[in-house]
């Protein structure tokens, strides 16, 4: 395929009984779904069949033995046998579903991470090189894609039917998702949670491309700043560097190398400095105060967007241990998080 326009099939129109499968994981989810439908359907038919049989057999006026049969060994063995078979079947389905559930949230190592922000009424996407999209996501086929999704305003739900992928997206939190699309084409993207008057218009598409075509598509987008580079500019413009890089007399913890480390808290205990912790430190700095530091940092809630928060986090994650040595007045043992 030489160009994006050559990709088939187009986004399907109308409703279908089963969405198209665009990944191997989608096939596994469908197999579980079909097994559940078959087992529950057979059980339902059996129950209704027994209702019909007993209704006819014990109808008014029929000459049958209606004496109680409780306690007979043959009846007990039959009942226990049926219960045992049902237990084995449904525990097997539970184990199968649990395995898929864990795989759905763990996932293999990803080739790239995309930031996705839901906002009334659109999906805003940023690629690792800084390329931005709205309501469209271009990805290479056969590569594992990691998604970091959040919401700018209300509860949304990121839904790709062809991949059997759905994540509820809540304001103030980060949800993780992954997929490996193995079939080039265009697939529907929806918001599956009612989010306001124009919820029905919050839709887009996933464009799965051959890796070579994806690289050509990236090249056509021109040069863009990566999230970490944009975050460095924001770090300067919002005045973060004055306190956290030792350029002023304010005593604040170092941020170099903090990501992924245990941070001691003023109230006791520790937290791991992940994306959620860094976001809280920017938007709600009084929530987790670092031990040994005063809670003097102002909140940036309402002043910066979720996209900017993600860029700041990308920059903080990029800081290496060498930068810690440039701020001798700061104690790296304090965890290096925002106060």
Order of alpha helices (4+ residues) and beta strands (2+ residues): alpha-alpha-beta-beta-beta-beta-beta-beta-beta-beta-beta-beta-alpha-alpha-alpha-beta-beta-alpha-alpha-alpha
